[in-house]
Amino acid sequence: MPESVLTVASLVHDPALQAAVARWLAGGRYALVPVDPSDEPGAALERLREDFDALLIEEGAVDPSVFAGLSQRGLVLPAVVIGAVTGEVTVHGAEVRLPRDQLEQLPYSLDAAVSRFLRQGVMSVGDGPGTPGGVGAGEDGGGATEPSAAPLPIPWRLDDRLKERLGLLGVFYKRDPSRFLRNLPLKEQNELRRSLERSYRDLLLNYFRNPSAANQALESFVNTAFFSDLSITTAVQIHMDMIESFSDRLRLEGRKTDFLQDYRLALLDVMAHLCEMYRRSIPPDVPLVRFSSST
């Protein structure tokens, strides 16, 4: 098991989903602690705030007002929401969404949620999901913010605690090699590959129809691709296989397939996001290699 174990509050009501979640997190860097979503979960989370490092939430199991109340009291945690990619935000703008049919990616999604939280910072009291300046302000948390009348409670600063436990830069570049795709047992490699294909399917199906949902699917795919060290050739192959599958189906239905070429934009988006994640993964204290003009 990795040296740094983070504690995840699991607000999952469905017993079958609880079992699946436990399976995919077994033996990893995350320890699950069940929190009954039907029994005042807000009070439990606030009471145990020093014990939890992240949230795992079954979509629909907790009233959204619970998270709004926690945010008002300064309790904001990295979050993974298990639910369909719809473009909607449940907890805050830095949450990571993962559909139920893609739970094989859960450890990688939690890595991504913690990384995004550390990178974007804690939402200010009074900021809501998607509010400029909070965790929903985009990748860099841009946008101007006004001073809040009620500052975050001190000394509870989860981002500082996570940095102390994971290292100054968090888990963003400290990926777990044991969970790289090529290092997994063959059965798990195949399961993860199929799960990534389902993520990419969601991306393509929503790409021109629902940009917000497509963005969530894109993030899900790219997060797992980065933390599993998915090769670029494999990502391109997934794209080609998916387009070929769509093309075959359209031909059987007697429909044109020319428009499928437009989905190359989705692949370019994936490559651009992956490049950005790798760029951000370079520690600031690592010197760049200089090449002389003679080489």
N, C-alpha and C positions, 0 to 999 in steps of 0.2 A: 504494500500500500504506500502511496506517496507520503512524504514526511509531513506536509501541511494538510491537515484534515479540517475542512470547513463544515459547519453545522447548518443544515437546511431545514427550515420549518416547512413541513409538508401539509398544505391545506388541500387534501385530496379526499373526496367523499366516496367515490366509487371503489368498492373493494377490489374489483378486477384491475382497475387502473393503479391502485395502491400496490398490488402485487407486481405489475409490470414495471412500475417506477423503481421498486426495490430491486428488481432483477437487474435493471440496466445501470444502477448505481452501486451494485455490490462490488466491494473490493477496491473502490476508487478513492478519490480525495474528498468525497462528500459523505457526511453522515446524516441520515434522515431522522428527524424527530417529528412524529405525527402531532398535528394540532387540529382538533375537531372543528371543522369549518361551520358547524351548526351550533356551537356552544360559545358564543361571544369570543370569536377569534381575535378581535382587536384588543380586548383586555389581556388575553393570554400572550399576545405578541409584545405588548407594552411591558407586561410584568417580567417577561423573559428576554427583554431586548438585549441584554449582555450575552445571552447564550446563542443567539442566532446570527448567521452571517449572510443568509440569502433566503428567498421565498420560492417555493414551488406551489403553483396554484392551479387547481382544476377550474377551467372557465365555467362560470355559473354557480360554483359552489359557495362563493362568498359575495355578499352584497357590495357593490363598488363603493358605497358610502363608508365602508370599513377602512378602505385604503385612503380615502380622502381625509378621514378623521386622523389616521396615523400620520399622514403627511403634515397636517396642521400642527401635530405635536412633535414634529421633527423626526419621526421614525420612518425612514425611507431605506429600503433594502434592495439589493440586486434581486431581480425577479425573473422567473421563467413561467409563462402562462401556457398550460396545455390546452390548446384549442385551435380551431380552424384559423387560417390566415384570412382575415376579413378587412384588415386595415384599421380596425378599432383598437383603442388602447384601454387596457383594464386597470393597470396599476400606475405606471408612469411611462414617459417616453423612451426610457432606456431599457424597458422590459424586452425579453426575447420570447417570441411565440413559437410553439412547437405543436404541430397537429398530432393527434393520437396515433395515427398510422406511421409516425416517424420517431417513436420513442427510442429507437436505437441511437439517436443522436443526443439523447438527454445529457450525458456527461459533458459533451462539447458545448451544448447550449448553456449549461451552468457556467462553464469556463468563460464563455462569451459574455454572459450577463454580469459576472464579477468584473471582467475587464472593462466593459462599457461603463459600469458604475464608477470604477476608479478613474477612468479617463475623463468622464463628464462631470463628476462631482455630485454632491448631495443637493437635492432640490431645496430651494428656500421655502420657508413657511409662507403659505399664501399662493405659491405657484401651483398650478394644476397640470395635468398631463398635457404635454405639447406646448406649455407656456414658455416663451423665449426666456432664456437665462436659467431655466431649470434643467433637469435631466432630459426633458423632452425637447430641448432646443436644437437638436441635431447632433452630429458627430462631435463637434467641438464645443457644444454648449454656448453658441454665439448668441448675440442679441443683448440689448441693454436691459438692466434690471434696476428697479427702484429699491431703496433701502427698505427692509422689512421692519414692521413695527415690533415683531416678536422674533428675535434671532433664534437660531437653532439651539436647543438645549445643550449646554456644556456641562460635563465633559463628554457626553455621548457623541462621538464622531466615528462612525463605522468605517469611513474611508481610511482614517488614520490607523485604526485597528487592523484592517485588512492589509494595509501596506506593511505594518510591522510583522504580520504573520507570514505574508507571502513574499516579502522583499519590496524594496522601494517602488519597483515598477509593476508589482503585482504579477499575475499569471500570464500577462499578455504575450511575453516572449518566452516564458518558462513553460513551454508545452511539455506534456508527459509523453516521452517517446514510446512507452509501453502501449499507448493508445493510438499510435500512428497506424493508419490503415494497413500498411505493409507488415506491421509487427503483430497484428491480431491473428488469432487462430483462423483457419480458412473459413469455417462456418460463420464466424463473426464478421470477417471481411465481406462475405457475400451478403449478410444481413444489412451491414452498414451501406454497402453499395446500392442495394435495392431501396433503402430508406432515402439515400441521396437522390436517387432517380425520382422518387415520389415528391421530394422537395422541388426538384427541377421541373417536374410536371406542373406543380402548383404555380411556379414562376411563369411558365409559358402560357398556361391557361388564363392567367390574370394580367399578363404583361400589357396588353392594349385595352383591356376591359376594366380593370380595377387597379390603378397604379399603387394605391396604398397597400392593398393585399399583395400585389406583386413584390413590393419592397420588403414586406415581411418574409415572403418566401425566399427572396434573394438573400436577405440577411441570414436566414436559417441555413441555406445551402452554403454560403460563403463562410459562416462561422465554423461549421463542421469541416468544410474543406481545409480551412486554415489549421484548426486544432488537430485534425487527423492527418495533416501533411499530405493531403490528396494531390497527386501529380497533375500538372496542367494537361498532360495528354489524356488522363482519365476524365477530367472535367470536360474536355472537348469531345471525347468519345461518348459521354453521357448525353451531351447536346445532340450529337449526330444521330445516336440511336433513337432519341426521343423524336426528333424531326422525321426520321425514317418511319417510325411507327405511326405518327400523325399522317404522313404522306400515304402510306399503305391504306389506312382507314378511309381517307378522303377519296382515293381512287376507287375503292370498293363501292363507295356511295355515289360515284360518278361526278365528283366535284373537282374543281381546279385546285392545284397545289402551289401555284406560283407565289402566292402571298407568304408561304412559309419561309421564303428567303428573308423576309423582314425580321424574323426572329433571331437573325444573327446579331441584332442589337442587344438581345438578352445575353448572349454569350459575351459580347464586348463589355456589358455591364458587370458580369461576373468577374471577368479578368481584371477590370479596373478596380473593383472592390477588393479583390484578392491582393493586387499589387499594393493598394493602400494599407491593407492589414500587415503585409510583410514590411512595408516601409515603417509603419508605426512600431513594429516589433523589435526594431534595432535599438538597443540601449543607447542613451545619449552619451555614455562615457566610452563607447567603443569607437576607436579612431577609424576613419575611412582609409582604405588602401590606396596609396598613390602609385600610379603607373608612370614610368618614365617614357619619354618619347622614343627611346631607342628600343623598347620592347614591343 
